[in-house]
Amino acid sequence: MTRNQVSELHEIRAQALAGPSDKATESQHAKGKLTARERIELLVDDGSFREVEQLRRHRATGFGLEAKKPYTDGVITGWGTVEGRTV
């Protein structure tokens, strides 16, 4: 049972890192924009970003939002270093 739960957690974390959907990522790129995670990676020193509450989901209702709850929807919080300084 525990192995299944750990495996499920790894799968959920991979979903969170991938973003809400491939379509959303393609839409950002089509507009000449990077995703939030891509921008963070460009800003911070390699491998220094530590995310907080990666699996957080919104609790909004109305406008069909209760059916769309991707992980880290619109917010990525954490810290890393920029030229060795913690930000």
N, CA, C and O atoms as a Maestro MAE file, in Angstrom:
{
 s_m_m2io_version
 :::
 2.0.0
}

f_m_ct {
 s_m_title
 :::
 protein
 m_atom[348] {
  # First column is atom index #
  i_m_mmod_type
  r_m_x_coord
  r_m_y_coord
  r_m_z_coord
  i_m_residue_number
  s_m_chain_name
  s_m_pdb_residue_name
  s_m_pdb_atom_name
  i_m_atomic_number
  :::
  1 25 0.822 -1.192 0.000 1 A "MET " " N  " 7
  2 3 0.000 0.000 0.000 1 A "MET " " CA " 6
  3 2 0.867 1.257 0.000 1 A "MET " " C  " 6
  4 15 0.580 2.190 -0.749 1 A "MET " " O  " 8
  5 25 1.897 1.308 0.801 2 A "THR " " N  " 7
  6 3 2.750 2.486 0.876 2 A "THR " " CA " 6
  7 2 3.458 2.735 -0.446 2 A "THR " " C  " 6
  8 15 3.595 3.886 -0.861 2 A "THR " " O  " 8
  9 25 3.910 1.684 -1.115 3 A "ARG " " N  " 7
  10 3 4.566 1.855 -2.415 3 A "ARG " " CA " 6
  11 2 3.630 2.510 -3.421 3 A "ARG " " C  " 6
  12 15 4.049 3.358 -4.209 3 A "ARG " " O  " 8
  13 25 2.370 2.117 -3.392 4 A "ASN " " N  " 7
  14 3 1.391 2.709 -4.298 4 A "ASN " " CA " 6
  15 2 1.212 4.193 -3.999 4 A "ASN " " C  " 6
  16 15 1.094 5.005 -4.917 4 A "ASN " " O  " 8
  17 25 1.192 4.542 -2.728 5 A "GLN " " N  " 7
  18 3 1.025 5.943 -2.338 5 A "GLN " " CA " 6
  19 2 2.235 6.769 -2.745 5 A "GLN " " C  " 6
  20 15 2.080 7.896 -3.215 5 A "GLN " " O  " 8
  21 25 3.423 6.237 -2.574 6 A "VAL " " N  " 7
  22 3 4.640 6.933 -2.973 6 A "VAL " " CA " 6
  23 2 4.670 7.103 -4.487 6 A "VAL " " C  " 6
  24 15 5.024 8.165 -4.998 6 A "VAL " " O  " 8
  25 25 4.298 6.053 -5.188 7 A "SER " " N  " 7
  26 3 4.236 6.112 -6.644 7 A "SER " " CA " 6
  27 2 3.222 7.159 -7.092 7 A "SER " " C  " 6
  28 15 3.481 7.915 -8.029 7 A "SER " " O  " 8
  29 25 2.075 7.207 -6.430 8 A "GLU " " N  " 7
  30 3 1.045 8.196 -6.750 8 A "GLU " " CA " 6
  31 2 1.561 9.615 -6.486 8 A "GLU " " C  " 6
  32 15 1.304 10.520 -7.279 8 A "GLU " " O  " 8
  33 25 2.279 9.815 -5.391 9 A "LEU " " N  " 7
  34 3 2.839 11.124 -5.075 9 A "LEU " " CA " 6
  35 2 3.838 11.565 -6.139 9 A "LEU " " C  " 6
  36 15 3.832 12.729 -6.539 9 A "LEU " " O  " 8
  37 25 4.689 10.666 -6.600 10 A "HIS " " N  " 7
  38 3 5.641 10.997 -7.667 10 A "HIS " " CA " 6
  39 2 4.904 11.398 -8.946 10 A "HIS " " C  " 6
  40 15 5.316 12.322 -9.649 10 A "HIS " " O  " 8
  41 25 3.824 10.700 -9.233 11 A "GLU " " N  " 7
  42 3 3.028 10.997 -10.425 11 A "GLU " " CA " 6
  43 2 2.367 12.381 -10.309 11 A "GLU " " C  " 6
  44 15 2.350 13.144 -11.275 11 A "GLU " " O  " 8
  45 25 1.834 12.694 -9.149 12 A "ILE " " N  " 7
  46 3 1.194 13.996 -8.928 12 A "ILE " " CA " 6
  47 2 2.222 15.116 -9.019 12 A "ILE " " C  " 6
  48 15 1.942 16.161 -9.606 12 A "ILE " " O  " 8
  49 25 3.397 14.918 -8.454 13 A "ARG " " N  " 7
  50 3 4.453 15.941 -8.535 13 A "ARG " " CA " 6
  51 2 4.876 16.168 -9.986 13 A "ARG " " C  " 6
  52 15 5.138 17.303 -10.385 13 A "ARG " " O  " 8
  53 25 4.944 15.108 -10.766 14 A "ALA " " N  " 7
  54 3 5.291 15.246 -12.189 14 A "ALA " " CA " 6
  55 2 4.229 16.057 -12.914 14 A "ALA " " C  " 6
  56 15 4.553 16.871 -13.779 14 A "ALA " " O  " 8
  57 25 2.953 15.840 -12.568 15 A "GLN " " N  " 7
  58 3 1.869 16.619 -13.159 15 A "GLN " " CA " 6
  59 2 2.013 18.100 -12.802 15 A "GLN " " C  " 6
  60 15 1.823 18.971 -13.651 15 A "GLN " " O  " 8
  61 25 2.346 18.375 -11.552 16 A "ALA " " N  " 7
  62 3 2.510 19.759 -11.102 16 A "ALA " " CA " 6
  63 2 3.651 20.442 -11.850 16 A "ALA " " C  " 6
  64 15 3.527 21.601 -12.245 16 A "ALA " " O  " 8
  65 25 4.752 19.736 -12.046 17 A "LEU " " N  " 7
  66 3 5.896 20.306 -12.766 17 A "LEU " " CA " 6
  67 2 5.591 20.526 -14.241 17 A "LEU " " C  " 6
  68 15 6.123 21.449 -14.858 17 A "LEU " " O  " 8
  69 25 4.738 19.682 -14.804 18 A "ALA " " N  " 7
  70 3 4.404 19.793 -16.221 18 A "ALA " " CA " 6
  71 2 3.509 20.997 -16.511 18 A "ALA " " C  " 6
  72 15 3.468 21.484 -17.641 18 A "ALA " " O  " 8
  73 25 2.799 21.473 -15.503 19 A "GLY " " N  " 7
  74 3 1.896 22.603 -15.705 19 A "GLY " " CA " 6
  75 2 0.475 22.135 -15.915 19 A "GLY " " C  " 6
  76 15 0.203 20.934 -15.940 19 A "GLY " " O  " 8
  77 25 -0.440 23.095 -16.067 20 A "PRO " " N  " 7
  78 3 -1.850 22.736 -16.142 20 A "PRO " " CA " 6
  79 2 -2.182 21.811 -17.327 20 A "PRO " " C  " 6
  80 15 -2.976 20.882 -17.182 20 A "PRO " " O  " 8
  81 25 -1.578 22.063 -18.489 21 A "SER " " N  " 7
  82 3 -1.813 21.193 -19.649 21 A "SER " " CA " 6
  83 2 -0.828 21.547 -20.755 21 A "SER " " C  " 6
  84 15 -0.247 22.633 -20.762 21 A "SER " " O  " 8
  85 25 -0.648 20.627 -21.681 22 A "ASP " " N  " 7
  86 3 0.202 20.901 -22.835 22 A "ASP " " CA " 6
  87 2 -0.376 22.048 -23.653 22 A "ASP " " C  " 6
  88 15 0.360 22.870 -24.199 22 A "ASP " " O  " 8
  89 25 -1.701 22.092 -23.730 23 A "LYS " " N  " 7
  90 3 -2.373 23.150 -24.477 23 A "LYS " " CA " 6
  91 2 -2.058 24.523 -23.879 23 A "LYS " " C  " 6
  92 15 -1.821 25.477 -24.621 23 A "LYS " " O  " 8
  93 25 -2.052 24.634 -22.552 24 A "ALA " " N  " 7
  94 3 -1.748 25.903 -21.891 24 A "ALA " " CA " 6
  95 2 -0.302 26.321 -22.160 24 A "ALA " " C  " 6
  96 15 -0.027 27.497 -22.398 24 A "ALA " " O  " 8
  97 25 0.616 25.359 -22.121 25 A "THR " " N  " 7
  98 3 2.022 25.650 -22.399 25 A "THR " " CA " 6
  99 2 2.202 26.097 -23.838 25 A "THR " " C  " 6
  100 15 2.902 27.073 -24.108 25 A "THR " " O  " 8
  101 25 1.572 25.384 -24.761 26 A "GLU " " N  " 7
  102 3 1.656 25.756 -26.181 26 A "GLU " " CA " 6
  103 2 1.075 27.147 -26.419 26 A "GLU " " C  " 6
  104 15 1.599 27.910 -27.230 26 A "GLU " " O  " 8
  105 25 0.002 27.473 -25.719 27 A "SER " " N  " 7
  106 3 -0.621 28.792 -25.836 27 A "SER " " CA " 6
  107 2 0.344 29.890 -25.382 27 A "SER " " C  " 6
  108 15 0.463 30.925 -26.038 27 A "SER " " O  " 8
  109 25 1.023 29.667 -24.272 28 A "GLN " " N  " 7
  110 3 2.015 30.640 -23.786 28 A "GLN " " CA " 6
  111 2 3.131 30.824 -24.816 28 A "GLN " " C  " 6
  112 15 3.508 31.949 -25.143 28 A "GLN " " O  " 8
  113 25 3.645 29.724 -25.312 29 A "HIS " " N  " 7
  114 3 4.743 29.774 -26.278 29 A "HIS " " CA " 6
  115 2 4.305 30.444 -27.576 29 A "HIS " " C  " 6
  116 15 5.088 31.167 -28.192 29 A "HIS " " O  " 8
  117 25 3.061 30.211 -27.999 30 A "ALA " " N  " 7
  118 3 2.543 30.827 -29.226 30 A "ALA " " CA " 6
  119 2 2.473 32.348 -29.101 30 A "ALA " " C  " 6
  120 15 2.569 33.065 -30.097 30 A "ALA " " O  " 8
  121 25 2.307 32.831 -27.875 31 A "LYS " " N  " 7
  122 3 2.266 34.272 -27.617 31 A "LYS " " CA " 6
  123 2 3.667 34.859 -27.415 31 A "LYS " " C  " 6
  124 15 3.823 36.049 -27.142 31 A "LYS " " O  " 8
  125 25 4.674 34.004 -27.553 32 A "GLY " " N  " 7
  126 3 6.048 34.455 -27.339 32 A "GLY " " CA " 6
  127 2 6.418 34.561 -25.867 32 A "GLY " " C  " 6
  128 15 7.381 35.239 -25.508 32 A "GLY " " O  " 8
  129 25 5.654 33.891 -25.022 33 A "LYS " " N  " 7
  130 3 5.884 33.934 -23.572 33 A "LYS " " CA " 6
  131 2 6.433 32.605 -23.083 33 A "LYS " " C  " 6
  132 15 6.260 31.569 -23.724 33 A "LYS " " O  " 8
  133 25 7.093 32.654 -21.945 34 A "LEU " " N  " 7
  134 3 7.545 31.448 -21.272 34 A "LEU " " CA " 6
  135 2 6.564 31.118 -20.154 34 A "LEU " " C  " 6
  136 15 5.825 31.988 -19.694 34 A "LEU " " O  " 8
  137 25 6.559 29.865 -19.719 35 A "THR " " N  " 7
  138 3 5.740 29.503 -18.564 35 A "THR " " CA " 6
  139 2 6.400 30.067 -17.310 35 A "THR " " C  " 6
  140 15 7.566 30.463 -17.333 35 A "THR " " O  " 8
  141 25 5.650 30.098 -16.227 36 A "ALA " " N  " 7
  142 3 6.204 30.604 -14.965 36 A "ALA " " CA " 6
  143 2 7.436 29.805 -14.545 36 A "ALA " " C  " 6
  144 15 8.428 30.383 -14.102 36 A "ALA " " O  " 8
  145 25 7.378 28.504 -14.679 37 A "ARG " " N  " 7
  146 3 8.536 27.670 -14.293 37 A "ARG " " CA " 6
  147 2 9.742 27.950 -15.185 37 A "ARG " " C  " 6
  148 15 10.877 27.969 -14.708 37 A "ARG " " O  " 8
  149 25 9.504 28.165 -16.469 38 A "GLU " " N  " 7
  150 3 10.613 28.491 -17.374 38 A "GLU " " CA " 6
  151 2 11.255 29.824 -16.985 38 A "GLU " " C  " 6
  152 15 12.478 29.960 -17.025 38 A "GLU " " O  " 8
  153 25 10.436 30.801 -16.609 39 A "ARG " " N  " 7
  154 3 10.972 32.106 -16.190 39 A "ARG " " CA " 6
  155 2 11.760 31.989 -14.901 39 A "ARG " " C  " 6
  156 15 12.810 32.613 -14.753 39 A "ARG " " O  " 8
  157 25 11.258 31.190 -13.962 40 A "ILE " " N  " 7
  158 3 11.979 30.984 -12.699 40 A "ILE " " CA " 6
  159 2 13.341 30.360 -12.970 40 A "ILE " " C  " 6
  160 15 14.347 30.795 -12.410 40 A "ILE " " O  " 8
  161 25 13.378 29.346 -13.824 41 A "GLU " " N  " 7
  162 3 14.642 28.671 -14.133 41 A "GLU " " CA " 6
  163 2 15.651 29.620 -14.774 41 A "GLU " " C  " 6
  164 15 16.853 29.490 -14.546 41 A "GLU " " O  " 8
  165 25 15.173 30.572 -15.573 42 A "LEU " " N  " 7
  166 3 16.080 31.549 -16.169 42 A "LEU " " CA " 6
  167 2 16.609 32.536 -15.142 42 A "LEU " " C  " 6
  168 15 17.732 33.025 -15.265 42 A "LEU " " O  " 8
  169 25 15.798 32.829 -14.126 43 A "LEU " " N  " 7
  170 3 16.172 33.817 -13.113 43 A "LEU " " CA " 6
  171 2 17.158 33.282 -12.087 43 A "LEU " " C  " 6
  172 15 18.178 33.917 -11.817 43 A "LEU " " O  " 8
  173 25 16.868 32.134 -11.520 44 A "VAL " " N  " 7
  174 3 17.666 31.631 -10.395 44 A "VAL " " CA " 6
  175 2 18.881 30.832 -10.865 44 A "VAL " " C  " 6
  176 15 18.948 30.368 -12.003 44 A "VAL " " O  " 8
  177 25 19.827 30.690 -9.955 45 A "ASP " " N  " 7
  178 3 20.998 29.855 -10.221 45 A "ASP " " CA " 6
  179 2 20.555 28.409 -10.446 45 A "ASP " " C  " 6
  180 15 19.583 27.953 -9.843 45 A "ASP " " O  " 8
  181 25 21.265 27.698 -11.309 46 A "ASP " " N  " 7
  182 3 20.921 26.313 -11.646 46 A "ASP " " CA " 6
  183 2 20.727 25.453 -10.401 46 A "ASP " " C  " 6
  184 15 21.588 25.396 -9.522 46 A "ASP " " O  " 8
  185 25 19.573 24.787 -10.348 47 A "GLY " " N  " 7
  186 3 19.294 23.827 -9.281 47 A "GLY " " CA " 6
  187 2 19.041 24.423 -7.909 47 A "GLY " " C  " 6
  188 15 18.959 23.680 -6.931 47 A "GLY " " O  " 8
  189 25 18.913 25.742 -7.804 48 A "SER " " N  " 7
  190 3 18.771 26.341 -6.479 48 A "SER " " CA " 6
  191 2 17.322 26.562 -6.043 48 A "SER " " C  " 6
  192 15 17.080 26.803 -4.861 48 A "SER " " O  " 8
  193 25 16.359 26.489 -6.950 49 A "PHE " " N  " 7
  194 3 14.981 26.803 -6.588 49 A "PHE " " CA " 6
  195 2 14.361 25.699 -5.743 49 A "PHE " " C  " 6
  196 15 14.412 24.522 -6.101 49 A "PHE " " O  " 8
  197 25 13.773 26.096 -4.614 50 A "ARG " " N  " 7
  198 3 13.075 25.175 -3.717 50 A "ARG " " CA " 6
  199 2 11.635 25.648 -3.604 50 A "ARG " " C  " 6
  200 15 11.363 26.730 -3.085 50 A "ARG " " O  " 8
  201 25 10.736 24.840 -4.085 51 A "GLU " " N  " 7
  202 3 9.331 25.224 -4.121 51 A "GLU " " CA " 6
  203 2 8.623 24.895 -2.812 51 A "GLU " " C  " 6
  204 15 8.924 23.900 -2.153 51 A "GLU " " O  " 8
  205 25 7.673 25.759 -2.453 52 A "VAL " " N  " 7
  206 3 6.861 25.574 -1.260 52 A "VAL " " CA " 6
  207 2 5.430 25.296 -1.704 52 A "VAL " " C  " 6
  208 15 4.910 25.981 -2.584 52 A "VAL " " O  " 8
  209 25 4.800 24.312 -1.109 53 A "GLU " " N  " 7
  210 3 3.409 23.953 -1.375 53 A "GLU " " CA " 6
  211 2 3.129 23.710 -2.863 53 A "GLU " " C  " 6
  212 15 2.201 24.272 -3.443 53 A "GLU " " O  " 8
  213 25 3.945 22.872 -3.442 54 A "GLN " " N  " 7
  214 3 3.838 22.562 -4.861 54 A "GLN " " CA " 6
  215 2 2.467 21.988 -5.239 54 A "GLN " " C  " 6
  216 15 2.014 22.176 -6.368 54 A "GLN " " O  " 8
  217 25 1.822 21.310 -4.338 55 A "LEU " " N  " 7
  218 3 0.572 20.632 -4.666 55 A "LEU " " CA " 6
  219 2 -0.665 21.429 -4.262 55 A "LEU " " C  " 6
  220 15 -1.767 20.882 -4.224 55 A "LEU " " O  " 8
  221 25 -0.497 22.688 -3.967 56 A "ARG " " N  " 7
  222 3 -1.620 23.559 -3.579 56 A "ARG " " CA " 6
  223 2 -2.583 23.720 -4.758 56 A "ARG " " C  " 6
  224 15 -2.154 23.812 -5.908 56 A "ARG " " O  " 8
  225 25 -3.875 23.753 -4.465 57 A "ARG " " N  " 7
  226 3 -4.906 23.967 -5.482 57 A "ARG " " CA " 6
  227 2 -5.830 25.086 -5.037 57 A "ARG " " C  " 6
  228 15 -6.004 25.320 -3.841 57 A "ARG " " O  " 8
  229 25 -6.419 25.771 -5.999 58 A "HIS " " N  " 7
  230 3 -7.349 26.842 -5.654 58 A "HIS " " CA " 6
  231 2 -8.650 26.254 -5.115 58 A "HIS " " C  " 6
  232 15 -8.949 25.078 -5.323 58 A "HIS " " O  " 8
  233 25 -9.421 27.098 -4.417 59 A "ARG " " N  " 7
  234 3 -10.713 26.666 -3.876 59 A "ARG " " CA " 6
  235 2 -11.858 27.494 -4.451 59 A "ARG " " C  " 6
  236 15 -12.939 27.560 -3.865 59 A "ARG " " O  " 8
  237 25 -11.623 28.114 -5.581 60 A "ALA " " N  " 7
  238 3 -12.624 28.982 -6.197 60 A "ALA " " CA " 6
  239 2 -13.806 28.177 -6.734 60 A "ALA " " C  " 6
  240 15 -13.663 27.031 -7.160 60 A "ALA " " O  " 8
  241 25 -14.963 28.807 -6.700 61 A "THR " " N  " 7
  242 3 -16.154 28.197 -7.273 61 A "THR " " CA " 6
  243 2 -16.794 29.209 -8.221 61 A "THR " " C  " 6
  244 15 -16.512 30.406 -8.155 61 A "THR " " O  " 8
  245 25 -17.642 28.720 -9.084 62 A "GLY " " N  " 7
  246 3 -18.287 29.578 -10.063 62 A "GLY " " CA " 6
  247 2 -17.500 29.583 -11.357 62 A "GLY " " C  " 6
  248 15 -16.303 29.292 -11.371 62 A "GLY " " O  " 8
  249 25 -18.175 29.913 -12.439 63 A "PHE " " N  " 7
  250 3 -17.573 29.983 -13.771 63 A "PHE " " CA " 6
  251 2 -16.917 28.665 -14.178 63 A "PHE " " C  " 6
  252 15 -16.044 28.652 -15.047 63 A "PHE " " O  " 8
  253 25 -17.328 27.558 -13.560 64 A "GLY " " N  " 7
  254 3 -16.778 26.249 -13.892 64 A "GLY " " CA " 6
  255 2 -15.413 25.965 -13.280 64 A "GLY " " C  " 6
  256 15 -14.789 24.951 -13.593 64 A "GLY " " O  " 8
  257 25 -14.947 26.854 -12.410 65 A "LEU " " N  " 7
  258 3 -13.614 26.674 -11.827 65 A "LEU " " CA " 6
  259 2 -13.521 25.478 -10.894 65 A "LEU " " C  " 6
  260 15 -12.439 24.920 -10.713 65 A "LEU " " O  " 8
  261 25 -14.644 25.076 -10.297 66 A "GLU " " N  " 7
  262 3 -14.593 23.936 -9.383 66 A "GLU " " CA " 6
  263 2 -14.216 22.648 -10.108 66 A "GLU " " C  " 6
  264 15 -13.783 21.689 -9.469 66 A "GLU " " O  " 8
  265 25 -14.373 22.611 -11.425 67 A "ALA " " N  " 7
  266 3 -14.028 21.421 -12.211 67 A "ALA " " CA " 6
  267 2 -12.594 21.467 -12.737 67 A "ALA " " C  " 6
  268 15 -12.078 20.462 -13.226 67 A "ALA " " O  " 8
  269 25 -11.952 22.627 -12.637 68 A "LYS " " N  " 7
  270 3 -10.579 22.787 -13.141 68 A "LYS " " CA " 6
  271 2 -9.669 23.167 -11.985 68 A "LYS " " C  " 6
  272 15 -9.633 24.323 -11.563 68 A "LYS " " O  " 8
  273 25 -8.938 22.192 -11.478 69 A "LYS " " N  " 7
  274 3 -8.064 22.444 -10.340 69 A "LYS " " CA " 6
  275 2 -6.669 21.870 -10.575 69 A "LYS " " C  " 6
  276 15 -6.266 20.927 -9.895 69 A "LYS " " O  " 8
  277 25 -5.928 22.432 -11.534 70 A "PRO " " N  " 7
  278 3 -4.558 21.921 -11.724 70 A "PRO " " CA " 6
  279 2 -3.683 22.292 -10.533 70 A "PRO " " C  " 6
  280 15 -3.946 23.277 -9.842 70 A "PRO " " O  " 8
  281 25 -2.661 21.511 -10.304 71 A "TYR " " N  " 7
  282 3 -1.722 21.820 -9.219 71 A "TYR " " CA " 6
  283 2 -0.966 23.098 -9.555 71 A "TYR " " C  " 6
  284 15 -0.683 23.373 -10.721 71 A "TYR " " O  " 8
  285 25 -0.644 23.868 -8.535 72 A "THR " " N  " 7
  286 3 0.063 25.152 -8.640 72 A "THR " " CA " 6
  287 2 -0.577 26.062 -9.671 72 A "THR " " C  " 6
  288 15 0.121 26.728 -10.436 72 A "THR " " O  " 8
  289 25 -1.883 26.093 -9.693 73 A "ASP " " N  " 7
  290 3 -2.628 26.887 -10.662 73 A "ASP " " CA " 6
  291 2 -2.375 28.378 -10.477 73 A "ASP " " C  " 6
  292 15 -2.956 29.015 -9.598 73 A "ASP " " O  " 8
  293 25 -1.511 28.919 -11.306 74 A "GLY " " N  " 7
  294 3 -1.273 30.354 -11.313 74 A "GLY " " CA " 6
  295 2 -0.286 30.865 -10.282 74 A "GLY " " C  " 6
  296 15 0.116 32.027 -10.351 74 A "GLY " " O  " 8
  297 25 0.116 30.043 -9.333 75 A "VAL " " N  " 7
  298 3 1.025 30.510 -8.290 75 A "VAL " " CA " 6
  299 2 2.130 29.483 -8.065 75 A "VAL " " C  " 6
  300 15 1.865 28.302 -7.841 75 A "VAL " " O  " 8
  301 25 3.356 29.949 -8.129 76 A "ILE " " N  " 7
  302 3 4.499 29.107 -7.786 76 A "ILE " " CA " 6
  303 2 5.283 29.884 -6.752 76 A "ILE " " C  " 6
  304 15 5.726 31.001 -7.018 76 A "ILE " " O  " 8
  305 25 5.460 29.308 -5.581 77 A "THR " " N  " 7
  306 3 6.113 30.002 -4.481 77 A "THR " " CA " 6
  307 2 7.340 29.216 -4.042 77 A "THR " " C  " 6
  308 15 7.312 27.987 -3.993 77 A "THR " " O  " 8
  309 25 8.408 29.921 -3.726 78 A "GLY " " N  " 7
  310 3 9.598 29.253 -3.242 78 A "GLY " " CA " 6
  311 2 10.748 30.226 -3.126 78 A "GLY " " C  " 6
  312 15 10.561 31.442 -3.157 78 A "GLY " " O  " 8
  313 25 11.936 29.677 -2.993 79 A "TRP " " N  " 7
  314 3 13.139 30.494 -2.920 79 A "TRP " " CA " 6
  315 2 14.257 29.821 -3.678 79 A "TRP " " C  " 6
  316 15 14.229 28.617 -3.934 79 A "TRP " " O  " 8
  317 25 15.227 30.612 -4.025 80 A "GLY " " N  " 7
  318 3 16.412 30.104 -4.713 80 A "GLY " " CA " 6
  319 2 17.508 31.128 -4.551 80 A "GLY " " C  " 6
  320 15 17.428 32.008 -3.693 80 A "GLY " " O  " 8
  321 25 18.533 31.015 -5.374 81 A "THR " " N  " 7
  322 3 19.602 32.004 -5.315 81 A "THR " " CA " 6
  323 2 19.781 32.636 -6.687 81 A "THR " " C  " 6
  324 15 19.587 31.994 -7.719 81 A "THR " " O  " 8
  325 25 20.150 33.895 -6.671 82 A "VAL " " N  " 7
  326 3 20.504 34.632 -7.872 82 A "VAL " " CA " 6
  327 2 21.895 35.163 -7.622 82 A "VAL " " C  " 6
  328 15 22.110 35.984 -6.730 82 A "VAL " " O  " 8
  329 25 22.841 34.687 -8.416 83 A "GLU " " N  " 7
  330 3 24.257 35.023 -8.228 83 A "GLU " " CA " 6
  331 2 24.676 34.784 -6.778 83 A "GLU " " C  " 6
  332 15 25.398 35.583 -6.181 83 A "GLU " " O  " 8
  333 25 24.201 33.654 -6.225 84 A "GLY " " N  " 7
  334 3 24.592 33.233 -4.887 84 A "GLY " " CA " 6
  335 2 23.817 33.853 -3.747 84 A "GLY " " C  " 6
  336 15 24.010 33.466 -2.594 84 A "GLY " " O  " 8
  337 25 22.949 34.803 -4.033 85 A "ARG " " N  " 7
  338 3 22.156 35.447 -2.973 85 A "ARG " " CA " 6
  339 2 20.758 34.849 -2.930 85 A "ARG " " C  " 6
  340 15 20.120 34.659 -3.966 85 A "ARG " " O  " 8
  341 25 20.295 34.557 -1.735 86 A "THR " " N  " 7
  342 3 18.968 33.975 -1.578 86 A "THR " " CA " 6
  343 2 17.885 34.990 -1.895 86 A "THR " " C  " 6
  344 15 17.897 36.119 -1.406 86 A "THR " " O  " 8
  345 25 16.941 34.550 -2.737 87 A "VAL " " N  " 7
  346 3 15.791 35.402 -3.105 87 A "VAL " " CA " 6
  347 2 14.505 34.623 -2.935 87 A "VAL " " C  " 6
  348 15 13.424 35.153 -3.190 87 A "VAL " " O  " 8
  :::
 }
 m_bond[347] {
  # First column is bond index #
  i_m_from
  i_m_to
  i_m_order
  :::
  1 1 2 1
  2 2 3 1
  3 3 4 2
  4 3 5 1
  5 5 6 1
  6 6 7 1
  7 7 8 2
  8 7 9 1
  9 9 10 1
  10 10 11 1
  11 11 12 2
  12 11 13 1
  13 13 14 1
  14 14 15 1
  15 15 16 2
  16 15 17 1
  17 17 18 1
  18 18 19 1
  19 19 20 2
  20 19 21 1
  21 21 22 1
  22 22 23 1
  23 23 24 2
  24 23 25 1
  25 25 26 1
  26 26 27 1
  27 27 28 2
  28 27 29 1
  29 29 30 1
  30 30 31 1
  31 31 32 2
  32 31 33 1
  33 33 34 1
  34 34 35 1
  35 35 36 2
  36 35 37 1
  37 37 38 1
  38 38 39 1
  39 39 40 2
  40 39 41 1
  41 41 42 1
  42 42 43 1
  43 43 44 2
  44 43 45 1
  45 45 46 1
  46 46 47 1
  47 47 48 2
  48 47 49 1
  49 49 50 1
  50 50 51 1
  51 51 52 2
  52 51 53 1
  53 53 54 1
  54 54 55 1
  55 55 56 2
  56 55 57 1
  57 57 58 1
  58 58 59 1
  59 59 60 2
  60 59 61 1
  61 61 62 1
  62 62 63 1
  63 63 64 2
  64 63 65 1
  65 65 66 1
  66 66 67 1
  67 67 68 2
  68 67 69 1
  69 69 70 1
  70 70 71 1
  71 71 72 2
  72 71 73 1
  73 73 74 1
  74 74 75 1
  75 75 76 2
  76 75 77 1
  77 77 78 1
  78 78 79 1
  79 79 80 2
  80 79 81 1
  81 81 82 1
  82 82 83 1
  83 83 84 2
  84 83 85 1
  85 85 86 1
  86 86 87 1
  87 87 88 2
  88 87 89 1
  89 89 90 1
  90 90 91 1
  91 91 92 2
  92 91 93 1
  93 93 94 1
  94 94 95 1
  95 95 96 2
  96 95 97 1
  97 97 98 1
  98 98 99 1
  99 99 100 2
  100 99 101 1
  101 101 102 1
  102 102 103 1
  103 103 104 2
  104 103 105 1
  105 105 106 1
  106 106 107 1
  107 107 108 2
  108 107 109 1
  109 109 110 1
  110 110 111 1
  111 111 112 2
  112 111 113 1
  113 113 114 1
  114 114 115 1
  115 115 116 2
  116 115 117 1
  117 117 118 1
  118 118 119 1
  119 119 120 2
  120 119 121 1
  121 121 122 1
  122 122 123 1
  123 123 124 2
  124 123 125 1
  125 125 126 1
  126 126 127 1
  127 127 128 2
  128 127 129 1
  129 129 130 1
  130 130 131 1
  131 131 132 2
  132 131 133 1
  133 133 134 1
  134 134 135 1
  135 135 136 2
  136 135 137 1
  137 137 138 1
  138 138 139 1
  139 139 140 2
  140 139 141 1
  141 141 142 1
  142 142 143 1
  143 143 144 2
  144 143 145 1
  145 145 146 1
  146 146 147 1
  147 147 148 2
  148 147 149 1
  149 149 150 1
  150 150 151 1
  151 151 152 2
  152 151 153 1
  153 153 154 1
  154 154 155 1
  155 155 156 2
  156 155 157 1
  157 157 158 1
  158 158 159 1
  159 159 160 2
  160 159 161 1
  161 161 162 1
  162 162 163 1
  163 163 164 2
  164 163 165 1
  165 165 166 1
  166 166 167 1
  167 167 168 2
  168 167 169 1
  169 169 170 1
  170 170 171 1
  171 171 172 2
  172 171 173 1
  173 173 174 1
  174 174 175 1
  175 175 176 2
  176 175 177 1
  177 177 178 1
  178 178 179 1
  179 179 180 2
  180 179 181 1
  181 181 182 1
  182 182 183 1
  183 183 184 2
  184 183 185 1
  185 185 186 1
  186 186 187 1
  187 187 188 2
  188 187 189 1
  189 189 190 1
  190 190 191 1
  191 191 192 2
  192 191 193 1
  193 193 194 1
  194 194 195 1
  195 195 196 2
  196 195 197 1
  197 197 198 1
  198 198 199 1
  199 199 200 2
  200 199 201 1
  201 201 202 1
  202 202 203 1
  203 203 204 2
  204 203 205 1
  205 205 206 1
  206 206 207 1
  207 207 208 2
  208 207 209 1
  209 209 210 1
  210 210 211 1
  211 211 212 2
  212 211 213 1
  213 213 214 1
  214 214 215 1
  215 215 216 2
  216 215 217 1
  217 217 218 1
  218 218 219 1
  219 219 220 2
  220 219 221 1
  221 221 222 1
  222 222 223 1
  223 223 224 2
  224 223 225 1
  225 225 226 1
  226 226 227 1
  227 227 228 2
  228 227 229 1
  229 229 230 1
  230 230 231 1
  231 231 232 2
  232 231 233 1
  233 233 234 1
  234 234 235 1
  235 235 236 2
  236 235 237 1
  237 237 238 1
  238 238 239 1
  239 239 240 2
  240 239 241 1
  241 241 242 1
  242 242 243 1
  243 243 244 2
  244 243 245 1
  245 245 246 1
  246 246 247 1
  247 247 248 2
  248 247 249 1
  249 249 250 1
  250 250 251 1
  251 251 252 2
  252 251 253 1
  253 253 254 1
  254 254 255 1
  255 255 256 2
  256 255 257 1
  257 257 258 1
  258 258 259 1
  259 259 260 2
  260 259 261 1
  261 261 262 1
  262 262 263 1
  263 263 264 2
  264 263 265 1
  265 265 266 1
  266 266 267 1
  267 267 268 2
  268 267 269 1
  269 269 270 1
  270 270 271 1
  271 271 272 2
  272 271 273 1
  273 273 274 1
  274 274 275 1
  275 275 276 2
  276 275 277 1
  277 277 278 1
  278 278 279 1
  279 279 280 2
  280 279 281 1
  281 281 282 1
  282 282 283 1
  283 283 284 2
  284 283 285 1
  285 285 286 1
  286 286 287 1
  287 287 288 2
  288 287 289 1
  289 289 290 1
  290 290 291 1
  291 291 292 2
  292 291 293 1
  293 293 294 1
  294 294 295 1
  295 295 296 2
  296 295 297 1
  297 297 298 1
  298 298 299 1
  299 299 300 2
  300 299 301 1
  301 301 302 1
  302 302 303 1
  303 303 304 2
  304 303 305 1
  305 305 306 1
  306 306 307 1
  307 307 308 2
  308 307 309 1
  309 309 310 1
  310 310 311 1
  311 311 312 2
  312 311 313 1
  313 313 314 1
  314 314 315 1
  315 315 316 2
  316 315 317 1
  317 317 318 1
  318 318 319 1
  319 319 320 2
  320 319 321 1
  321 321 322 1
  322 322 323 1
  323 323 324 2
  324 323 325 1
  325 325 326 1
  326 326 327 1
  327 327 328 2
  328 327 329 1
  329 329 330 1
  330 330 331 1
  331 331 332 2
  332 331 333 1
  333 333 334 1
  334 334 335 1
  335 335 336 2
  336 335 337 1
  337 337 338 1
  338 338 339 1
  339 339 340 2
  340 339 341 1
  341 341 342 1
  342 342 343 1
  343 343 344 2
  344 343 345 1
  345 345 346 1
  346 346 347 1
  347 347 348 2
  :::
 }
}
